[in-house]
Amino acid sequence: MSSTKRPRILMIYTGGTIGMIENPDTRALEPFDFDHLIDNVPKIKMLDFEIDNVQFSRPVDSSAMNTSHWSDIAHVIEDNYDGYEGFVVLHGTDTMAYTASALSFMLENLDKPVIITGSQLPIGEVRTDGEENLITALQVAAAKDLDGAPIVREVAILFENYLWRGNRSTKHSADQFNAFKSNNYPELARVGLGIYYNKEALWRRQVPGSLKVHYGMDPNVIYLDLFPGIQESTVKHMLATPGLRGVILKTFGAGNGPNDPWFIQALKEAIDKGVVIVNVTQCSNGCVHQQRYLTGLGLAQIGVVSGQDLTSEAAITKLMHLFGKGYSPDEVRRYMEYCICGEMC
Ligand code: ASP
């Protein structure tokens, strides 16, 4: 049988628990190198795939990820796009949903699977979840439909029993094997005895075009997370952050916040200066409806943008992406309410 028929998958190892080992002195988990990881999954050789790998020169705990790491991953995908049917990114779980969201915006016209996975226990441990996650991610990255086209054509997170849309996912558990959830969008696939794809949920873009990577990500954005009793000095201090361009305002319920005049005035002054403020709910499920209550309406009236049902990870990376593309505040406001790649309702 010709080896050219075998699916070609590129694994990109960035770090995370999946490839960590315990430091004998401190007993803390630290990133290790990729050879160690592959040695611990001999079953990979049972897959009839051609698998190559690239690793970060310094694997990182994903808590140390920043926009340049996202560029590094995107570069590897762009440079190897034509040579592989799919990509598996091994990544720490802590910021996996941010990376998945960021990549979904950066990789315009993506037509191939970019499957991000990792594990809660290092792959060298007896009860590891890493082996199954890695094998299943490789199978998803290689999966084709009856026409020979990739089943998954988007950035997705594979973890334990589910495949989730990357920009709809969130890490919801620090210790369960099913560590990710997508509270506003159904699973792309359920993993059990087989891998059962939810065909209607898979992203299919409407506009033709070849892969275009947007490397610019502007990190001059913040979260402003509301709580009852938040102080005027705190809000004003945060909005006075030098270079600030965008704020993800995490509000109560359907998009409500305090209606104290100082609060509305502080937000309005920031908006008037060109800061884009986007309203997302602190609830894990549901959508912002700024017009439903007077407390939300006040925000809409001063120009706060509705983030609808965006996750906070997708909201902040979308802001970074839009400012990174060089859009004006008005354009960013407009595009924040427009679905780019399946991230909102
Ligand atoms: N701190 C680790 C990381 O995000 C946790 C993990 O991989 O599960 O890199």
Residues whose N, C-alpha, C, O or C-beta is under 5 A from the ligand:
A	BS01	LIG	G16 T17 I18 V60 D61 S62 S63 H91 G92 T93 D94 T95 G118 S119 Q120
